[in-house]
Amino acid sequence: MVIDNGADFRMDPKVPLVVPEVNAADIRKHKGIISNPNCSTIQMVVALNPIHKKVGIKRVIVTTLQASSGAGKGAVEQLKEETALIARGGFDNIHVSSANKSMPQQLAYNVFPHIGSFVDGGYTNEEWKLVKETHKIMHAPKIKISATTVRVPVRTGHSESIYIETEKYIGVEKVKEVLFNAPGIVLEDDLKNNIYPMPYDCEGKDETFIGRIRCDAFVKNGLWLWVVADNLRKGAATNAVQIAECLIKKS
């Protein structure tokens, strides 16, 4: 039995693509391989699935703010080096001074709206992963999903601004109740005390953190969520371990 964290088998129709909080039942369909989804997909479907089960989702627009660690050790080292160089007053020479140039653009004090390779229509393959993997995991191919993926100068922890249009109306308090009772989710939405999900606070934790929950000001069935998770844990290793735990329980 193999739990694969790469991209090779994710869209193979014979291989289950699993996030245990969402589609643990798909594990039973495995033929020796279970695929672990992309990091940004995992936290999004954990947030979307309880709402979809309650009122249905028609449309999703997501912008991801993905940490440097999602691009590997080289990107983390580049961020550290560039940040140190800027702190020493070397901002003007940053493009030529970084020895650990993993990314094609500056990471420190910058955002880079390009993750993966560009494909047809001006989208990247990272953006299409969010679309296709979400459809497969949630068994909901009719949800219209559009994504923009952005690399940001954060070490660990992906953040996502997610806009949702639901089939039926659901108010903010009901959304909070649904999410509070869903597995794997921590609700942090205390605006008066500035308590909401942030990558720094979520690093090293296994849950998906959700806050800034609000209705769209102009669209009756529109909702906004802010979703953060540790991309190295829930976005990769933790999800794989949870799949293994599900396998043991079902054996």
BALUM-477955 format. One line per field, with one value per residue: x, y, z of N, C-alpha, C in turn; residue in one letter. Coordinates in Angstrom, 3 decimals. Example, Ala and Ser with C-alpha at 12.3 -4.5 7.8 and 13.67 -1.06 7.14 Angstrom:
n_px (13.190/12.850)
n_py (-5.690/-2.250)
n_pz (7.800/7.080)
ca_px (12.300/13.670)
ca_py (-4.500/-1.060)
ca_pz (7.800/7.140)
c_px (13.200/12.900)
c_py (-3.300/0.030)
c_pz (7.800/7.870)
residu (A/S)
This chain:
n_px (0.840/0.640/0.946/0.893/2.626/3.151/2.401/1.735/-0.322/-2.669/-4.882/-5.607/-8.188/-8.494/-7.254/-7.706/-8.099/-7.479/-8.797/-9.150/-11.149/-13.064/-13.544/-13.178/-14.325/-13.632/-11.254/-11.635/-11.745/-9.253/-6.513/-4.044/-2.676/-2.962/-3.599/-2.166/-3.486/-2.736/-1.203/-2.535/-5.066/-6.014/-6.569/-8.542/-10.707/-11.370/-12.514/-14.608/-16.271/-18.109/-19.940/-20.869/-22.186/-24.256/-25.733/-25.138/-22.847/-22.306/-20.374/-16.905/-14.375/-11.038/-8.155/-4.907/-2.352/0.669/3.157/6.785/7.991/6.471/7.580/9.886/13.105/15.089/13.738/12.998/15.507/16.314/14.486/15.256/17.897/17.566/15.992/17.747/19.726/18.374/17.863/20.388/20.666/20.876/19.007/18.909/20.640/19.663/18.815/21.078/22.644/21.800/22.710/21.354/19.307/16.380/13.819/12.387/11.946/12.298/11.748/11.603/9.942/8.040/5.484/4.547/2.849/2.639/2.682/3.858/3.562/2.758/-0.232/-2.793/-4.929/-3.849/-3.746/-2.118/-0.640/-0.790/-3.009/-5.008/-4.840/-6.145/-8.754/-9.394/-8.688/-10.313/-12.874/-12.719/-12.199/-14.391/-16.442/-17.926/-18.312/-19.628/-19.307/-18.299/-15.126/-12.575/-9.206/-6.445/-3.053/-0.542/2.757/4.159/6.083/6.420/7.385/6.216/2.969/0.040/-2.278/-5.681/-7.983/-11.299/-14.088/-17.475/-20.369/-23.487/-25.979/-28.333/-29.522/-27.476/-26.831/-24.310/-23.956/-24.957/-23.194/-20.861/-21.581/-21.840/-19.211/-17.812/-18.608/-17.545/-15.159/-11.640/-11.376/-10.613/-12.192/-11.574/-12.503/-12.731/-13.120/-13.030/-10.982/-8.849/-8.428/-7.894/-7.225/-3.752/-0.691/1.661/0.726/-0.438/1.500/3.066/0.846/-1.959/-4.534/-7.102/-7.569/-10.088/-11.518/-12.670/-15.286/-17.933/-20.883/-21.440/-21.686/-23.389/-24.371/-26.786/-26.457/-23.766/-20.593/-17.708/-14.594/-11.680/-8.909/-6.485/-3.630/-0.999/1.190/3.077/2.305/-0.767/-1.133/0.423/2.274/0.729/-1.836/-1.288/-0.574/-2.999/-4.547/-3.305/-3.975/-6.742/-6.807/-5.828/-7.862/-9.924/-9.090)
n_py (-1.189/2.164/5.528/8.305/11.314/12.890/14.426/12.708/10.718/11.945/12.790/10.479/8.377/5.906/6.032/6.892/10.195/11.803/13.528/13.125/14.326/14.952/13.007/10.335/7.855/7.152/5.860/3.127/2.343/1.965/0.614/-0.142/2.233/5.422/8.800/11.852/15.072/18.308/20.888/23.428/22.804/21.006/22.417/24.104/22.425/21.262/23.438/24.113/21.838/21.257/23.371/23.007/20.556/21.340/23.498/23.511/24.437/26.748/28.299/29.192/31.456/31.827/33.168/32.393/32.731/31.795/30.178/30.429/27.976/26.147/26.024/24.702/23.948/25.598/27.968/28.905/29.442/31.430/33.456/33.998/34.902/37.126/38.763/39.274/40.647/42.969/44.046/44.838/47.015/46.593/46.804/47.763/46.129/43.590/41.771/40.840/39.867/37.642/34.451/32.089/31.605/30.544/31.105/32.857/35.543/38.268/37.377/38.345/41.052/41.226/40.111/37.373/36.628/33.972/30.690/27.553/26.336/28.255/27.775/27.122/29.933/31.702/30.884/29.130/25.853/25.223/26.641/25.318/22.864/23.334/23.593/21.130/19.095/19.712/19.280/16.497/15.433/16.330/15.254/16.860/18.040/20.124/22.524/25.803/26.964/29.304/30.328/32.138/31.988/32.870/33.598/34.386/36.360/34.568/32.139/29.594/28.258/28.491/30.873/31.605/33.479/33.137/33.200/32.386/31.235/30.150/27.528/27.719/30.149/30.992/32.219/34.198/33.415/30.808/29.625/29.768/28.032/25.604/25.230/25.195/22.796/20.970/18.439/18.765/21.528/24.734/27.438/30.821/33.837/36.421/39.503/41.858/41.510/41.136/38.482/36.113/33.811/33.445/32.918/32.735/32.014/29.585/27.827/24.679/23.346/21.085/21.495/23.078/26.481/28.924/32.095/35.577/35.532/36.377/37.783/38.464/41.817/42.515/40.326/37.969/35.217/35.073/34.465/35.117/33.736/33.367/31.394/29.402/27.295/25.089/24.377/22.361/20.493/19.868/20.358/18.456/16.289/15.648/15.141/12.858/11.054/10.930/9.667/7.163/6.377/6.137/3.975/1.939/1.794/0.868/-1.608)
n_pz (0.000/-0.938/-0.072/-1.829/-2.198/-4.324/-7.568/-9.605/-9.664/-8.970/-10.556/-11.748/-12.611/-11.407/-9.004/-5.672/-4.442/-1.596/1.180/4.448/6.148/4.336/2.208/3.147/2.705/0.142/0.308/0.432/-2.187/-3.188/-5.107/-4.292/-4.324/-2.884/-3.346/-2.211/-1.962/-3.534/-1.578/-1.253/-2.133/-0.201/2.272/1.324/0.505/2.935/4.200/2.414/2.149/4.409/4.134/1.555/1.831/3.460/2.199/-0.480/-3.058/-5.622/-6.898/-6.719/-5.944/-5.557/-4.020/-3.431/-0.979/-0.839/1.074/1.187/1.718/0.373/-2.090/-1.694/-0.072/-1.159/-1.852/0.656/1.742/-0.027/0.614/3.278/2.879/1.200/2.833/4.946/3.535/2.727/5.244/5.895/4.361/1.642/-0.482/-3.144/-4.533/-4.539/-6.516/-7.780/-5.793/-4.382/-3.542/-3.368/-5.450/-5.952/-6.843/-9.664/-9.267/-6.905/-3.519/-0.835/0.743/-1.254/-3.557/-5.611/-8.354/-9.554/-9.652/-10.376/-13.768/-16.663/-18.479/-20.964/-21.573/-19.780/-17.166/-14.427/-13.930/-11.241/-10.415/-11.850/-10.600/-8.165/-9.087/-10.483/-8.652/-6.451/-7.539/-7.909/-5.305/-3.766/-5.179/-6.897/-9.648/-10.901/-9.620/-10.128/-10.395/-9.894/-9.814/-8.372/-7.827/-5.526/-4.590/-1.473/0.940/3.277/5.662/6.423/6.018/4.332/3.103/2.263/0.471/0.102/-1.943/-2.006/-3.649/-2.772/-3.183/-1.682/0.657/3.430/6.553/8.320/11.041/11.000/9.207/10.739/12.797/11.390/10.455/12.871/13.965/12.224/11.215/11.864/11.749/13.028/14.389/14.174/14.841/16.045/15.872/17.358/19.146/17.521/16.651/14.437/11.735/11.121/9.353/10.951/13.491/12.973/12.217/12.545/13.436/13.080/12.198/10.130/9.845/10.195/9.502/9.478/8.456/6.430/4.935/1.478/0.414/-1.623/-3.025/-2.489/-1.785/-1.359/0.150/2.194/3.126/5.172/5.093/6.637/6.815/7.931/5.510/5.339/7.131/7.612/4.931/3.714/5.142/7.499/6.448/4.932/6.966/8.304/6.368/6.408/9.010/8.741/6.982/8.650/10.547/8.982/8.242)
ca_px (0.000/1.436/0.312/1.803/2.506/3.448/1.272/1.601/-1.535/-3.799/-6.054/-5.885/-9.531/-8.433/-6.536/-8.412/-7.447/-8.202/-8.680/-10.018/-12.316/-14.007/-13.916/-12.501/-14.939/-12.967/-10.100/-12.013/-11.647/-7.855/-5.948/-2.636/-2.147/-3.842/-2.863/-2.308/-3.700/-1.888/-1.347/-3.550/-6.375/-6.437/-7.217/-9.750/-11.836/-11.772/-13.394/-15.784/-17.134/-19.263/-20.912/-21.474/-23.114/-25.401/-26.577/-24.677/-22.007/-22.352/-19.199/-15.816/-13.252/-10.036/-6.799/-4.031/-1.114/1.381/4.441/7.984/8.310/5.761/8.456/11.064/14.134/15.797/12.954/13.105/16.840/16.314/13.757/16.098/19.047/17.115/15.541/18.952/20.399/17.612/18.079/21.721/20.647/21.249/17.800/19.140/21.469/19.128/18.657/22.363/23.417/21.307/23.387/20.380/18.219/15.493/12.673/12.815/11.767/12.567/10.735/11.497/9.271/7.454/4.569/4.876/1.597/2.956/3.121/3.723/3.826/1.609/-0.896/-3.750/-5.832/-3.152/-3.711/-0.990/-1.082/-1.135/-4.398/-5.870/-4.883/-7.210/-10.038/-9.626/-8.610/-11.514/-13.975/-12.570/-12.293/-15.731/-17.440/-18.791/-17.717/-20.380/-18.917/-17.448/-14.000/-11.514/-8.161/-5.191/-2.103/0.467/3.820/4.332/7.290/6.118/8.138/5.329/1.547/-0.682/-3.522/-6.563/-9.195/-12.229/-15.445/-18.375/-21.790/-24.183/-27.268/-29.360/-29.007/-27.030/-26.285/-22.978/-23.974/-25.148/-21.917/-19.947/-22.008/-21.504/-17.757/-17.381/-18.913/-16.925/-13.869/-10.385/-11.458/-10.607/-12.796/-10.957/-13.227/-12.997/-12.559/-12.810/-9.693/-7.872/-8.143/-8.277/-6.099/-2.545/0.294/2.611/0.082/-0.869/2.667/3.270/-0.441/-2.507/-5.892/-7.356/-8.086/-10.995/-12.040/-13.144/-16.474/-18.874/-21.724/-21.180/-22.528/-24.278/-24.893/-27.517/-25.895/-22.309/-19.869/-16.251/-13.857/-10.220/-8.540/-5.034/-3.145/0.420/1.288/3.955/1.632/-2.043/-0.994/1.283/2.575/-0.386/-2.907/-0.851/-0.678/-4.432/-4.978/-2.810/-4.787/-8.029/-6.572/-5.695/-9.187/-10.808/-8.540)
ca_py (0.000/3.384/6.851/9.071/12.757/13.586/14.809/11.792/9.898/12.677/12.845/9.149/7.993/4.655/6.280/7.836/11.431/11.772/14.365/12.324/15.062/15.178/11.827/9.147/6.644/6.816/4.999/1.734/2.085/1.939/-0.603/-0.174/3.599/6.541/10.034/12.998/16.234/19.492/21.542/24.486/22.165/20.329/23.320/24.671/21.487/21.119/24.575/24.136/20.660/21.351/24.321/22.365/19.524/21.988/24.330/23.433/25.535/26.932/28.974/29.525/32.248/31.749/33.686/31.800/33.417/30.571/30.399/30.059/26.558/25.381/25.910/23.933/24.511/26.675/29.198/29.367/30.025/32.688/34.449/34.374/35.668/38.429/39.555/39.721/41.629/44.212/44.584/45.461/48.173/46.201/46.631/48.045/45.084/42.282/40.858/40.289/39.444/36.417/33.248/30.994/32.099/29.445/31.665/33.785/36.925/38.534/36.897/39.239/42.336/41.135/38.998/36.840/35.987/32.935/29.432/26.513/26.699/28.830/26.918/27.839/30.886/32.560/30.281/28.237/24.498/25.237/27.109/24.248/21.817/23.688/23.334/19.718/18.272/19.985/18.552/15.067/15.109/16.613/14.642/17.993/18.613/21.263/23.770/26.658/27.396/30.080/30.511/32.864/31.536/33.912/33.296/35.526/36.227/33.900/30.877/28.430/28.539/29.049/31.576/31.654/34.290/32.315/33.695/31.268/31.455/28.925/27.235/28.249/31.167/30.604/33.397/34.100/32.635/29.404/29.178/29.554/26.809/24.463/25.060/24.854/21.378/20.140/17.882/19.327/22.978/25.619/28.725/31.976/34.936/37.416/40.709/42.886/41.255/40.848/37.047/35.474/32.958/34.015/31.844/32.627/31.315/28.246/26.993/23.566/22.796/20.152/21.840/24.160/27.605/29.724/33.315/36.662/35.003/37.462/37.715/39.447/43.002/42.754/39.067/37.361/33.917/35.162/34.389/35.211/33.044/33.448/30.036/29.270/26.007/24.788/23.634/21.208/19.522/19.484/20.428/17.379/15.141/15.284/14.529/11.496/10.247/10.713/8.626/5.890/6.050/5.659/2.624/1.017/1.640/0.128/-2.941)
ca_pz (0.000/-1.077/-0.005/-2.683/-1.988/-5.564/-8.415/-10.735/-9.671/-8.391/-11.425/-12.294/-12.133/-10.641/-7.748/-4.800/-4.009/-0.322/2.377/5.312/6.646/3.236/1.410/3.684/2.141/-1.125/0.607/0.154/-3.626/-3.615/-5.695/-3.918/-4.246/-2.537/-3.634/-1.317/-2.835/-3.440/-0.271/-1.261/-2.302/1.028/3.221/0.724/0.542/4.334/4.479/1.534/2.192/5.311/3.587/0.384/2.309/4.102/1.320/-1.860/-3.553/-7.071/-7.456/-5.805/-6.447/-4.496/-4.183/-2.426/-0.607/-0.485/1.729/0.433/1.922/-0.640/-3.260/-1.332/0.800/-1.843/-1.761/2.041/1.883/-0.783/1.408/4.419/2.417/0.703/3.976/5.649/2.687/2.819/6.594/5.907/3.481/0.287/-1.287/-4.563/-5.150/-4.144/-7.650/-8.201/-4.633/-3.766/-4.035/-3.370/-6.286/-6.297/-7.548/-10.716/-8.830/-5.499/-2.577/0.319/0.502/-2.590/-3.837/-6.933/-8.766/-10.540/-9.050/-11.379/-15.166/-17.362/-19.466/-21.794/-20.942/-18.837/-15.839/-14.164/-13.578/-9.818/-10.329/-12.337/-9.574/-7.233/-9.739/-10.798/-7.446/-5.656/-8.175/-7.679/-3.877/-3.268/-6.074/-7.243/-10.859/-11.418/-8.954/-10.959/-9.565/-10.541/-8.808/-8.589/-6.807/-5.312/-3.622/-0.577/1.769/4.543/5.686/6.448/6.214/3.189/3.379/1.106/0.489/-0.669/-2.159/-2.280/-3.896/-2.380/-3.823/-0.796/1.568/4.769/7.219/8.916/12.285/10.647/8.642/11.858/13.480/10.528/10.447/14.230/14.203/11.190/11.641/11.379/11.597/14.189/14.047/14.833/14.203/17.078/15.255/18.370/19.789/16.465/16.617/13.188/11.330/10.525/9.161/12.066/14.602/12.553/11.931/13.451/13.865/12.099/11.803/9.184/10.626/9.368/10.113/8.601/7.790/6.214/3.746/0.435/0.618/-2.761/-3.555/-1.373/-1.397/-1.393/1.418/2.183/4.184/5.206/5.494/6.795/7.333/7.765/4.245/5.509/7.995/7.002/3.481/3.186/5.994/8.388/5.659/4.585/8.187/8.559/5.428/6.944/10.188/8.227/6.449/9.779/11.152/8.077/7.959)
c_px (0.883/0.530/1.276/1.554/2.852/2.198/0.919/0.255/-2.795/-5.054/-6.316/-7.236/-9.543/-7.780/-7.324/-7.520/-8.170/-7.791/-9.644/-11.245/-13.421/-14.480/-13.178/-13.056/-14.268/-11.763/-10.397/-11.817/-10.205/-7.452/-4.445/-1.997/-3.273/-3.023/-3.204/-2.465/-2.646/-2.205/-2.472/-4.951/-6.891/-7.181/-8.493/-10.924/-12.292/-12.761/-14.688/-16.773/-18.308/-20.351/-21.629/-22.499/-24.388/-26.312/-26.183/-23.870/-22.066/-21.022/-18.192/-14.791/-12.229/-8.731/-5.953/-2.802/-0.213/2.809/5.607/8.317/7.556/6.566/9.758/12.085/14.858/15.073/12.994/14.455/16.939/15.622/14.600/17.247/18.656/16.665/16.731/19.677/19.709/17.827/19.429/21.802/20.970/20.081/18.076/19.890/20.909/19.077/19.981/23.122/22.985/21.985/22.423/19.136/17.369/14.315/13.134/12.669/12.131/11.417/10.525/10.850/8.576/6.386/4.712/3.667/1.788/3.508/2.841/4.058/2.571/1.094/-1.916/-4.614/-5.178/-3.147/-2.433/-1.521/-1.399/-2.589/-5.380/-5.924/-6.010/-8.583/-10.304/-9.608/-9.832/-12.719/-13.921/-12.801/-13.729/-16.828/-18.451/-18.253/-18.436/-20.055/-17.972/-16.372/-12.996/-10.487/-7.037/-4.246/-0.911/1.483/4.089/5.528/6.982/6.839/7.209/3.896/0.931/-1.963/-4.347/-7.749/-10.183/-13.603/-16.312/-19.757/-22.516/-25.501/-28.425/-28.721/-28.595/-26.351/-24.953/-22.985/-24.153/-23.877/-20.932/-20.292/-21.612/-20.009/-17.235/-17.550/-18.275/-15.565/-12.691/-10.332/-11.387/-11.135/-12.125/-11.539/-13.677/-12.359/-12.248/-11.441/-8.596/-7.450/-8.759/-7.061/-4.966/-1.491/1.228/2.023/-0.261/0.295/2.831/1.993/-1.082/-3.887/-5.907/-8.092/-8.899/-11.491/-12.471/-14.360/-17.495/-19.685/-21.275/-22.170/-23.572/-24.916/-25.503/-26.862/-24.373/-21.699/-18.379/-15.675/-12.369/-9.716/-7.013/-4.706/-1.642/0.560/2.191/3.321/0.297/-1.951/-0.150/1.348/1.397/-1.508/-2.552/-0.961/-2.143/-5.015/-4.555/-3.623/-6.164/-7.908/-6.513/-7.061/-10.096/-10.321/-9.024)
c_py (1.251/4.604/7.812/10.576/13.562/13.835/13.757/11.084/10.661/12.658/11.524/8.681/6.714/4.833/7.273/9.022/11.852/12.889/13.753/13.037/15.166/13.870/10.566/7.857/6.212/5.901/3.547/1.356/1.861/0.572/-0.656/1.188/4.531/7.812/11.124/14.252/17.321/20.245/22.572/23.926/21.621/21.289/23.917/23.711/21.210/22.226/24.518/23.020/20.774/22.288/23.708/21.313/20.145/22.699/24.259/24.661/25.567/27.412/29.277/30.368/32.324/32.399/33.109/32.674/32.347/30.845/29.904/28.578/25.662/25.191/25.194/24.694/25.687/28.005/29.772/30.041/31.357/33.791/34.929/35.274/37.060/39.334/40.108/40.803/42.982/44.866/45.274/46.652/47.860/46.032/46.802/46.931/43.674/41.303/40.196/39.662/38.112/35.195/32.078/31.416/30.930/29.911/32.693/35.257/37.041/38.019/37.866/40.561/42.363/40.045/38.653/36.051/34.931/31.723/28.320/27.033/27.274/27.855/27.764/28.786/31.797/32.053/29.454/26.847/24.376/25.675/26.043/23.065/22.087/23.353/21.827/18.832/18.487/19.249/17.062/14.700/15.257/15.945/15.694/18.701/19.842/22.582/24.548/27.273/28.165/30.457/31.417/32.464/32.492/33.427/34.553/35.293/35.758/32.560/29.673/28.885/29.207/29.716/31.633/32.566/33.619/32.976/32.532/31.801/30.135/28.764/27.831/29.252/30.530/31.819/33.126/33.214/31.147/28.827/28.875/28.271/25.556/24.186/24.643/23.361/20.436/19.633/18.635/20.830/23.654/26.970/29.821/33.226/35.963/38.735/41.790/42.743/40.872/39.376/36.464/34.723/33.749/32.912/31.642/31.800/29.867/27.302/25.913/22.915/22.015/20.535/22.874/25.265/28.536/30.936/34.316/36.209/36.125/37.223/38.768/40.610/43.180/41.493/38.285/36.078/33.897/35.184/34.574/34.456/33.365/32.150/29.909/27.874/25.906/23.875/22.405/20.115/19.125/19.487/19.318/16.216/14.698/14.608/13.093/10.563/9.945/9.673/7.255/5.451/5.534/4.243/1.589/0.745/0.763/-1.290/-3.983)
c_pz (0.000/-0.924/-0.672/-2.518/-3.236/-6.387/-9.469/-10.810/-9.257/-9.256/-12.140/-11.748/-11.302/-9.277/-6.896/-4.429/-2.737/0.633/3.391/5.863/5.597/2.603/1.856/3.093/0.845/-0.916/0.245/-1.314/-4.089/-4.178/-5.454/-3.804/-3.817/-2.699/-2.617/-2.181/-2.671/-2.142/-0.249/-1.448/-0.982/1.950/2.636/0.822/1.975/4.713/3.677/1.830/3.170/4.783/2.391/0.802/2.896/3.101/-0.149/-2.253/-5.072/-7.638/-6.360/-6.555/-5.310/-4.937/-3.060/-2.213/-0.009/-0.017/0.882/0.571/0.947/-1.903/-2.930/-0.506/0.146/-1.750/-0.346/2.265/1.139/0.015/2.582/3.978/1.950/1.844/4.750/4.858/2.762/4.180/6.714/4.958/2.040/-0.667/-2.773/-5.281/-4.960/-5.307/-8.051/-7.031/-4.043/-4.383/-4.169/-4.155/-6.762/-7.134/-8.570/-10.349/-7.354/-4.646/-1.416/-0.090/-0.863/-2.603/-5.316/-7.444/-9.849/-9.798/-10.047/-12.764/-15.794/-18.412/-20.224/-20.965/-19.928/-17.406/-15.678/-13.836/-12.089/-9.624/-10.803/-11.371/-8.585/-7.805/-9.837/-9.550/-6.549/-6.225/-7.843/-6.211/-3.377/-4.094/-6.533/-8.484/-11.407/-10.723/-9.868/-10.075/-10.409/-9.471/-9.311/-7.469/-6.745/-4.280/-2.798/0.348/3.190/4.526/5.551/6.703/5.007/3.670/2.102/1.384/-0.452/-0.712/-2.618/-2.617/-3.661/-3.140/-3.014/0.148/2.903/5.395/7.888/10.166/12.005/10.032/9.761/12.612/12.698/10.566/11.816/14.507/13.189/11.655/11.053/11.267/12.957/13.727/14.862/14.186/15.238/16.640/16.286/19.022/18.794/16.461/15.356/12.680/10.682/10.417/10.343/13.215/14.259/12.280/12.991/13.953/12.719/11.562/10.670/9.936/9.720/10.164/9.051/7.788/7.652/4.949/2.748/0.588/-0.473/-3.332/-2.399/-0.876/-1.444/-0.001/1.188/3.375/4.050/5.830/5.521/7.327/7.112/6.550/4.345/6.364/7.368/5.479/2.878/4.168/6.848/7.618/5.275/5.794/8.498/7.606/5.940/8.149/9.774/7.674/7.565/10.405/10.302/7.801/8.965)
residu (M/V/I/D/N/G/A/D/F/R/M/D/P/K/V/P/L/V/V/P/E/V/N/A/A/D/I/R/K/H/K/G/I/I/S/N/P/N/C/S/T/I/Q/M/V/V/A/L/N/P/I/H/K/K/V/G/I/K/R/V/I/V/T/T/L/Q/A/S/S/G/A/G/K/G/A/V/E/Q/L/K/E/E/T/A/L/I/A/R/G/G/F/D/N/I/H/V/S/S/A/N/K/S/M/P/Q/Q/L/A/Y/N/V/F/P/H/I/G/S/F/V/D/G/G/Y/T/N/E/E/W/K/L/V/K/E/T/H/K/I/M/H/A/P/K/I/K/I/S/A/T/T/V/R/V/P/V/R/T/G/H/S/E/S/I/Y/I/E/T/E/K/Y/I/G/V/E/K/V/K/E/V/L/F/N/A/P/G/I/V/L/E/D/D/L/K/N/N/I/Y/P/M/P/Y/D/C/E/G/K/D/E/T/F/I/G/R/I/R/C/D/A/F/V/K/N/G/L/W/L/W/V/V/A/D/N/L/R/K/G/A/A/T/N/A/V/Q/I/A/E/C/L/I/K/K/S)
